[in-house]
Amino acid sequence: MRHIFTFLFAVMGSVMLFAQQDKAQYNDLFYRLNPSDMTAEVAENPAAVDEIVIPETIEVGQETYTVTEIGAKAFKGCKKLNEVVIPSTVQLIDRTAFDGTGVMLNKEKWANGALIIDGCLIATNKSIKAKYEVPTDVRIIAAGAFENNKTVTNVILHNALTRIDHDTFKGCKNLTKITIPESVTFIGEDAFTDCGIYLNEKKWKRGSLFISNCLIRVNDNAPAKYVFKTKEPTRLIAAGAFAKNKKITTITIPEGIEEIPSAAFYHCEMLQTVVCPQSLKRIGMYAFYECGKLQQISQFDNVEEIGGGAFYGCTQLMQPVLTNKMQVVPKGCFFTCLQFAALTIPEGIRVIEDAAFSGCTGIDEITFPNSLEVIGDMAFAGCNKLKMLKIPAKVNKLGRGAFRDCTQLFSVTLPSELYAIDDEAFALCILLEKVAFPKELFRIGKKAFLDCKSLRSVSFGERLNAIEDEAFKNCVLLEDVQLPDQMEVLRQHAFAGCTGLRKLSLGDKIENIGDFAFNGCRSLQEVKMPAHLKEIGIRAFAECKYLTKIVWPEDLELEYIAQEAFLNCERLAIPELDEYVEYGKSVFKGCKQE
């Protein structure tokens, strides 16, 4: 089974679900940022040389991020990288992070068949002893560090170790003995797959493999109603432990378990019911990904954190696993959970991340908490039974496509401090009738209200600065547009195809009317041009067949009218403008001659 950690990138490309992490440079190194928990991962740095000191924290703008990971291929192939300092904040090192580096190639860095840097065991080779004792100061073993090592038969771990990451002992076919210390709190996907213990059928009991009271893997020989039957209480479940099990229908997680790890029940197609212990605090990324028959998760009241995509594709899940102990609803968490109806987000939640409830077509009502500050990209896209929205006061930005394709939405109340409506936020909300924009609103993004064909009325706040490309394109019932005097930016196609538009007032500070901005507004009759207008774009007013009057300012600053700007405005008399105005081709073609 390949790593499910990377699987969702491909599956959810249509909403770019996990592709939005910011990349930043700090002191000559590149990082990927995770704003949700303010952590940073060392990204690819192919030009790294000499000595690199990875800091504990980095400053990006006014924010501080803690460096917790060294990612895939971070320094791969950097043959001139001879030294690296790894801070104690790092919790995970990818298997390829140091491949081909000067550090890896320097034989003097290796001791007893292992490369260890600052308490991190990076890799092993065939010169390792069959019985290998990991040094007591090692706190991290990099993912895949022992993978396919045929020499080791017995590995001794110590209590400094907190994680055994994915693929760590995978393929160690002669490994027959290992004790997992109590200090380990996480075992990654495929950490022991195809090692000697894994391949020994006698180690499996009722379809389950346990090592030191840690559940490593469950196969299809396990009973449908799975019960943890062990001599000692199970204290840990490995990532991916039940993944792709085709048999299990119900399970009760034993008391003492604090985490259902990443991909634990990935695509368990028959799973219907899960009973959680009171001790449960975390549910990992993709934990129940595409468990298509899962209906009920019970006793989850103490859960504090859920990972991205945890319930993605759980189409039969009856209610979201949310508590007032959480602060974030993560990316893609409940993507296409079709059974949700009236949705109440608990108080205390501050952030709803990208695509968190996208495609939840059963949601007809949402109650947001007063604590909510962020609604991410595509957060509720495609919730096509949702009818009304009241966005809470602390939200100052609506993410890209946040309510796109909410085809039954007809009423929206926006908060007074809203600063930006991002691209496509309400695109294709075909029943939306009226929007009152708050006075603090600064920007309306590209296609924000594209094809809102029922939109009849908009009122803009006095601080609106920009209306981006196609923001109100094809809003065919929109009749009256009064742009505020302070507005400066009017992009291409902004109101193109608004065939019902009759009245238009342009703010005095607009210097450029974008290409096709009012193209096809065939009911438009009169336009008063801005006082500081300098340029009218290509076909900006083309096909405005009822346009009869343009009021030009007395101190005209107009410099250029682009080609076909007033094409086929057949009722408009060609104006006489100042001689310094330049014209493109066919500016007034089809207009009335006087």
LINMO-V461037 format. One line per field, one symbol per residue. ss: DSSP state (a for helix, b for strand, c for the rest). Layout:
ss: ???
//
This chain:
ss: ccccccaaaaacaaaccccccbbbbbccbbbbbbccccbbbbcccccccbbbbcccbbbbccbbbbbbbbccccccccccbbbbbccccccbbccccccccaaaacaaabbccbbbbccbbbbbccccccbbbccccccbbccccccccccccbbbccccccbbccccccccccccbbbccccccbbccccccccaaaacaaabbccbbbbccbbbbbccccccbbcccccccccbbccccccccccccbbbccccccbbccccccccccccbbbccccccbbccccccccccccbbbccccccbbcccccccccccccccccccccbbccccccccccccbbbccccccbbccccccccccccbbbccccccbbccccccccccccbbbccccccbbccccccccccccbbbccccccbbccccccccccccbbbccccccbbccccccccccccbbbccccccbbccccccccccccbbbccccccbbccccccccccccbbbccccccbbccccccccccccbbbccccccbbccccccccccccbbbccccccccbbcccccccccccbccccccccbbccccccccbcc
//
